[in-house]
């Protein structure tokens, strides 16, 4: 992971933490084990915050299950060259 991806990951974790109220370090540990399941409202709020933060549109599965994959979000953002 290069510096751009690492900085992007930190910002994504910060956005998720702002919605869920979970500590960033705890979120990192959670994502090491796989995706994080959230309720529908939190899912949409997280995606909205990340899209606002990076001024982009993420093409996410809006039908559920509502899983947040931090690495997948970072990959999408870096591919957009944001």
N, CA and C of each residue as an Amber inpcrd file, in Angstrom:
protein
   246
   0.8510000  -1.1710000   0.0000000   0.0000000   0.0000000   0.0000000
   0.8990000   1.2370000   0.0000000   0.6970000   2.0970000  -1.0010000
   1.5110000   3.3060000  -1.0600000   0.9080000   4.3990000  -0.1760000
   1.5940000   5.5290000  -0.1090000   1.1550000   6.6160000   0.7780000
  -0.2200000   7.1670000   0.4020000  -0.5070000   7.2680000  -0.8910000
  -1.8100000   7.7820000  -1.3300000  -2.9270000   6.8560000  -0.8480000
  -2.7280000   5.5570000  -1.0090000  -3.7360000   4.5900000  -0.5610000
  -3.8720000   4.5980000   0.9530000  -2.7520000   4.7210000   1.6510000
  -2.7690000   4.7400000   3.1170000  -3.5250000   5.9700000   3.6200000
  -3.2620000   7.1250000   3.0400000  -3.9750000   8.3440000   3.4360000
  -5.4650000   8.2300000   3.1260000  -5.7810000   7.6470000   2.0030000
  -7.1740000   7.4340000   1.6260000  -7.8480000   6.5110000   2.6410000
  -7.1690000   5.4330000   3.0260000  -7.7160000   4.4910000   4.0010000
  -7.9760000   5.1870000   5.3300000  -7.0530000   6.0160000   5.7820000
  -7.2500000   6.7430000   7.0390000  -8.4990000   7.6270000   6.9710000
  -8.6930000   8.2900000   5.8480000  -9.8500000   9.1630000   5.7030000
 -11.1510000   8.3580000   5.6380000 -11.1160000   7.1970000   4.9830000
 -12.2940000   6.3290000   4.9210000 -12.6260000   5.8180000   6.3260000
 -11.6210000   5.3940000   7.0690000 -11.8280000   4.9220000   8.4450000
 -12.4050000   6.0480000   9.2950000 -11.9020000   7.2660000   9.1160000
 -12.4030000   8.4220000   9.8530000 -13.8810000   8.6530000   9.5440000
 -14.2600000   8.5410000   8.2710000 -15.6620000   8.7360000   7.8800000
 -16.5470000   7.6510000   8.4980000 -16.0780000   6.4160000   8.4840000
 -16.8460000   5.3130000   9.0620000 -16.9860000   5.5040000  10.5670000
 -15.9110000   5.9040000  11.2050000 -15.9240000   6.1410000  12.6460000
 -16.9100000   7.2360000  13.0100000 -16.9910000   8.2650000  12.1750000
 -17.9170000   9.3600000  12.4320000 -19.3730000   8.9270000  12.4060000
 -19.6660000   7.8910000  11.6440000 -21.0410000   7.3880000  11.5570000
 -21.3200000   6.3650000  12.6520000 -20.3870000   5.4290000  12.8230000
 -20.6380000   4.3220000  13.7530000 -20.2870000   4.6500000  15.1920000
 -19.4130000   5.6340000  15.3930000 -18.9670000   5.9770000  16.7390000
 -17.8700000   5.0690000  17.2560000 -17.4320000   4.1130000  16.4270000
 -16.3690000   3.2020000  16.8370000 -15.0080000   3.8690000  16.6790000
 -14.0950000   3.4720000  17.5300000 -12.7300000   3.9690000  17.4980000
 -12.0390000   3.5040000  16.2170000 -11.2200000   4.3600000  15.6370000
 -10.5130000   4.0340000  14.4010000  -9.6600000   2.7840000  14.5100000
  -8.9580000   2.6100000  15.6340000  -8.1150000   1.4240000  15.8130000
  -8.9640000   0.1590000  15.8460000 -10.1320000   0.2380000  16.4720000
 -11.0340000  -0.9140000  16.5050000 -11.5490000  -1.2360000  15.1070000
 -11.8230000  -0.2050000  14.3350000 -12.2830000  -0.4290000  12.9660000
 -11.2100000  -1.1000000  12.1190000  -9.9760000  -0.6760000  12.2820000
  -8.8770000  -1.3010000  11.5350000  -8.8120000  -2.7870000  11.8580000
  -8.9280000  -3.1330000  13.1350000  -8.9120000  -4.5420000  13.5320000
 -10.1120000  -5.2910000  12.9610000 -11.2690000  -4.6570000  12.9500000
 -12.4680000  -5.2710000  12.3860000 -12.2670000  -5.5730000  10.9090000
 -11.7150000  -4.6120000  10.1650000 -11.5260000  -4.7910000   8.7210000
 -10.4370000  -5.8100000   8.4010000  -9.5290000  -6.0570000   9.3090000
  -8.5330000  -7.1140000   9.0980000  -9.2050000  -8.4800000   9.0390000
 -10.3620000  -8.5990000   9.6930000 -11.0950000  -9.8620000   9.7320000
 -12.0950000  -9.9800000   8.5820000 -12.3420000  -8.9150000   7.8660000
 -13.2810000  -8.9380000   6.7500000 -14.1580000  -7.7080000   6.7530000
 -15.1960000  -7.7290000   5.9180000 -16.0870000  -6.5640000   5.8350000
 -16.8870000  -6.3800000   7.1140000 -17.3810000  -5.1780000   7.2850000
 -18.1740000  -4.8300000   8.4600000 -19.6290000  -4.6660000   8.0330000
 -20.5200000  -5.3650000   8.7070000 -21.9360000  -5.2380000   8.3880000
 -22.5360000  -4.0930000   9.2010000 -23.2720000  -3.2370000   8.5210000
 -23.9270000  -2.1010000   9.1730000 -25.3890000  -2.0870000   8.7440000
 -26.1990000  -1.3130000   9.4420000 -27.5930000  -1.2190000   9.0230000
 -27.6970000  -0.2980000   7.7950000 -28.8610000  -0.3140000   7.1860000
 -29.0770000   0.4080000   5.9320000 -28.7990000   1.9040000   6.0700000
 -29.2970000   2.5030000   7.1370000 -29.1140000   3.9500000   7.3380000
 -27.6320000   4.2990000   7.4590000 -26.8770000   3.5250000   8.2750000
 -25.4370000   3.7770000   8.4340000 -24.6930000   3.5630000   7.1220000
 -25.0860000   2.5420000   6.3620000 -24.4370000   2.2660000   5.0780000
 -24.5200000   3.4850000   4.1690000 -25.7430000   4.0010000   4.0140000
 -25.9220000   5.1470000   3.1210000 -25.2110000   6.3900000   3.6420000
 -25.1930000   6.5780000   4.9440000 -24.4980000   7.7360000   5.5110000
 -22.9870000   7.6230000   5.3120000 -22.4470000   6.4200000   5.4960000
 -21.0080000   6.2170000   5.2880000 -20.6440000   6.4960000   3.8380000
 -21.4000000   5.9280000   2.9190000 -21.1100000   6.1400000   1.4950000
 -21.2280000   7.6230000   1.1420000 -22.2400000   8.2830000   1.6620000
 -22.4130000   9.7110000   1.3880000 -21.2410000  10.5230000   1.9280000
 -20.7940000  10.2110000   3.1330000 -19.6490000  10.9380000   3.7050000
 -18.3840000  10.7270000   2.8880000 -18.1460000   9.4780000   2.4810000
 -16.9390000   9.1830000   1.6990000 -17.0150000   9.8840000   0.3470000
 -18.1750000   9.8340000  -0.3080000 -18.3200000  10.5120000  -1.5960000
 -18.1280000  12.0220000  -1.4540000 -18.6320000  12.5930000  -0.3910000
 -18.4460000  14.0330000  -0.1540000 -16.9940000  14.3610000   0.1250000
 -16.3590000  13.5230000   0.9130000 -14.9640000  13.7390000   1.2870000
 -14.0420000  13.7280000   0.0700000 -14.3040000  12.8130000  -0.8550000
 -13.4360000  12.6550000  -2.0240000 -14.0240000  13.2470000  -3.2980000
 -15.1900000  13.8940000  -3.1890000 -15.8610000  14.5070000  -4.3280000
 -15.9430000  13.5260000  -5.4980000 -16.5500000  12.3730000  -5.2140000
 -16.6840000  11.3290000  -6.2180000 -18.0050000  10.5950000  -6.0120000
 -18.3130000   9.7110000  -6.9480000 -19.4860000   8.8560000  -6.8240000
 -19.0140000   7.4150000  -6.8420000 -19.3240000   6.6910000  -5.7810000
 -18.9600000   5.2840000  -5.6950000 -20.1420000   4.4450000  -6.1690000
 -19.8590000   3.4830000  -6.9910000 -20.9070000   2.5860000  -7.4770000
 -20.9870000   1.4190000  -6.5020000 -21.8630000   1.5460000  -5.5040000
 -21.9670000   0.5420000  -4.4510000 -23.2720000  -0.2330000  -4.5870000
 -23.2800000  -1.4640000  -4.0920000 -24.4800000  -2.2930000  -4.0680000
 -25.4590000  -1.6960000  -3.0650000 -26.5840000  -1.2330000  -3.5450000
 -27.5390000  -0.5510000  -2.6780000 -28.6710000  -1.4610000  -2.2150000
 -28.5980000  -2.7220000  -2.5570000 -29.6730000  -3.6550000  -2.2360000
 -29.4170000  -4.4590000  -0.9670000 -28.2310000  -4.4450000  -0.4350000
 -27.9180000  -5.2320000   0.7500000 -27.4190000  -6.6050000   0.3470000
 -26.7630000  -7.3360000   1.1990000 -26.5080000  -6.9420000   2.5810000
 -25.5910000  -5.7190000   2.6140000 -25.6930000  -4.9800000   3.6680000
 -24.9790000  -3.7130000   3.7830000 -23.6340000  -3.9410000   4.4500000
 -22.6620000  -4.2820000   3.5920000 -21.3060000  -4.5810000   4.0560000
 -20.3720000  -3.4670000   3.6150000 -19.5520000  -3.0230000   4.5430000
 -18.5430000  -2.0140000   4.2460000 -17.1970000  -2.7250000   4.1240000
 -16.6000000  -2.6130000   2.9420000 -15.2640000  -3.1490000   2.6790000
 -14.3390000  -1.9460000   2.5300000 -13.5880000  -1.6170000   3.5510000
 -12.7400000  -0.4210000   3.5040000 -11.7370000  -0.5010000   2.3610000
 -11.0990000  -1.6580000   2.1770000 -10.1060000  -1.7960000   1.1010000
 -10.7410000  -1.6240000  -0.2780000 -11.9510000  -2.1260000  -0.4390000
 -12.6590000  -2.0050000  -1.7100000 -12.9900000  -0.5390000  -1.9980000
 -13.3940000   0.1870000  -0.9860000 -13.6890000   1.6120000  -1.1540000
 -12.4280000   2.3690000  -1.5430000 -11.3150000   2.0680000  -0.8690000
 -10.0380000   2.7280000  -1.1840000  -9.6330000   2.4290000  -2.6230000
  -9.7860000   1.1880000  -3.0560000  -9.4350000   0.8120000  -4.4240000
 -10.2760000   1.5890000  -5.4310000 -11.5740000   1.7000000  -5.1850000
 -12.4390000   2.4580000  -6.0910000 -12.0270000   3.9250000  -6.1590000
 -11.7110000   4.4960000  -5.0160000 -11.3270000   5.9150000  -4.9790000
 -10.0110000   6.1340000  -5.7090000  -9.0230000   5.2930000  -5.4680000
  -7.7250000   5.4830000  -6.1130000  -7.8070000   5.2390000  -7.6120000
  -8.7110000   4.3620000  -8.0610000  -8.8940000   4.1490000  -9.4970000
  -9.5120000   5.3730000 -10.1640000 -10.2630000   6.1450000  -9.3830000
 -10.8540000   7.3770000  -9.9010000  -9.8380000   8.5160000  -9.9370000
  -8.6240000   8.2410000  -9.4000000  -7.5480000   9.2470000  -9.3310000
  -7.9730000  10.4920000  -8.5800000  -8.6910000  10.2950000  -7.4920000
  -9.1540000  11.4200000  -6.6640000  -8.0270000  11.8640000  -5.7700000
